[in-house]
Amino acid sequence: MKKEMICIVCPVGCHLEIDENLKVQNNKCKRGEVYAKKEILNPTRMLTSTVRINSKHQARVSVKTTDAIPKQSMFKIMEMLDDVALEVPVNLGDVVIKNVLDTGIDIVVTMSLKA
């Protein structure tokens, strides 16, 4: 059973093949091999979203994770963000949810908004 994927680590976009023994082929650099193995064993993604904010000027403010989170946690974290409502003012980097789902990763505000 071979799995195929396109490496997104650099602009080359190598067409990788990974076999059942996690042997990676067609990568032009070592980063492609690392990417493929991680994507097979423990895929992660950065999460960007918005949460409600009590402001006269806008209804939502953008947030993101401080690092990539396990892909299987995305929907659970999105559900958690549905329950968040912030009060102005907020500042770039303010923590919205600390250590989300015990991952060691925080959800932070990506922009400042004054009252």
MISEGU-584131 format. One line per 3 residues: number of its first residue (from 0); their letters; for each residue x, y, z of C-alpha. Coordinates in Angstrom, 3 decimals. Each point is the difference from the previous one (the first is absolute). Example, Ala and Ser with C-alpha at 12.3 -4.5 7.8 and 13.67 -1.06 7.14 Angstrom:
2
0	as	12.300,-4.500,7.800 ~ 1.370,3.440,-0.660
//
This chain:
115
0	mkk	0.000,0.000,0.000 ~ 1.621,3.239,-1.128 ~ -1.264,3.399,0.983
3	emi	0.623,3.035,-2.181 ~ 0.120,3.616,1.094 ~ 1.413,3.304,-1.096
6	civ	2.538,1.505,2.367 ~ -0.910,3.548,1.075 ~ 3.136,0.792,2.007
9	cpv	1.662,1.970,-2.799 ~ -1.025,1.396,-3.404 ~ 1.310,-3.047,-1.940
12	gch	-3.113,-2.074,0.832 ~ 1.535,-3.474,-0.288 ~ -2.407,-2.839,-0.833
15	lei	0.817,-2.353,2.850 ~ -0.691,-3.711,0.239 ~ -0.047,-1.663,3.413
18	den	-0.138,-3.778,0.397 ~ -1.338,-2.051,2.912 ~ 3.478,0.033,1.611
21	lkv	0.024,3.831,-0.094 ~ 2.670,0.068,-2.687 ~ -0.348,3.323,-1.834
24	qnn	0.889,0.387,-3.659 ~ 0.162,2.927,-2.474 ~ 0.960,2.584,2.613
27	kck	2.672,2.434,-1.114 ~ 0.999,0.929,3.547 ~ 0.007,-1.493,3.496
30	rge	-2.884,2.247,1.061 ~ -2.321,-1.879,-2.365 ~ 0.716,-3.268,1.758
33	vya	-0.639,1.548,3.422 ~ -3.231,1.616,-1.267 ~ -1.333,-3.238,-1.508
36	kke	0.640,-2.075,3.115 ~ -1.569,2.618,2.248 ~ -3.013,0.312,-2.304
39	iln	-0.535,-3.782,0.130 ~ 0.643,-0.530,3.719 ~ -1.287,3.201,1.611
42	ptr	-1.407,2.644,-2.364 ~ -0.190,3.494,1.467 ~ -1.369,3.329,-1.195
45	mlt	-0.028,3.621,1.059 ~ -3.532,1.103,0.868 ~ -1.280,3.446,-0.896
48	stv	-3.496,1.151,0.805 ~ -2.026,2.820,1.526 ~ -1.849,0.455,3.284
51	rin	-2.746,2.372,1.031 ~ 0.957,3.316,1.534 ~ -2.079,2.645,1.724
54	skh	0.965,3.023,-2.101 ~ -1.821,2.853,-1.724 ~ 2.233,-0.357,-3.049
57	qar	0.043,-3.722,-0.752 ~ -1.725,-3.196,1.039 ~ 2.974,-2.395,-0.147
60	vsv	3.752,0.048,0.543 ~ 2.532,-2.383,-1.556 ~ 1.834,-2.625,2.045
63	ktt	2.565,-2.723,-0.694 ~ 1.933,-2.772,1.680 ~ 3.537,0.786,1.129
66	dai	1.200,-3.231,-1.634 ~ -1.362,-2.844,-2.095 ~ -2.562,-2.189,1.764
69	pkq	-0.950,-3.628,-0.674 ~ -2.262,-0.063,-3.044 ~ -2.567,-2.213,1.734
72	smf	-0.511,2.738,2.643 ~ -1.057,2.709,-2.461 ~ -3.777,-0.449,0.220
75	kim	-0.013,-0.293,3.810 ~ 1.996,3.237,0.297 ~ -2.316,1.749,-2.462
78	eml	-2.944,-1.021,2.206 ~ 1.816,1.488,3.003 ~ 0.527,3.262,-1.875
81	ddv	-3.749,0.212,-0.698 ~ -0.482,0.564,3.742 ~ 2.580,2.809,0.262
84	ale	-1.086,3.641,0.196 ~ 2.662,2.622,0.706 ~ -0.291,3.509,1.376
87	vpv	1.899,2.955,-1.461 ~ 2.740,0.988,0.301 ~ 2.064,-2.937,-1.278
90	nlg	3.639,0.083,-0.999 ~ 1.999,-1.950,-2.513 ~ 1.129,-3.212,1.699
93	dvv	-2.586,-0.009,2.803 ~ -0.703,-3.614,0.959 ~ -3.577,-1.059,-0.703
96	ikn	0.346,-3.665,1.029 ~ 3.147,-1.121,1.820 ~ 1.328,-3.524,-0.584
99	vld	-2.926,-0.960,-2.225 ~ -0.944,-3.679,0.467 ~ 3.197,-0.520,2.037
102	tgi	2.151,0.409,-3.114 ~ 2.262,2.642,1.536 ~ -1.154,2.340,-2.767
105	div	-1.958,3.212,0.540 ~ -2.642,1.753,-2.102 ~ 0.926,3.689,-0.312
108	vtm	-1.502,3.166,-1.457 ~ 1.676,1.091,-3.238 ~ -0.851,3.687,0.128
111	slk	-0.507,2.793,2.496 ~ -3.408,1.599,0.392 ~ -0.720,3.001,2.204
114	a	-3.205,0.742,1.833
//
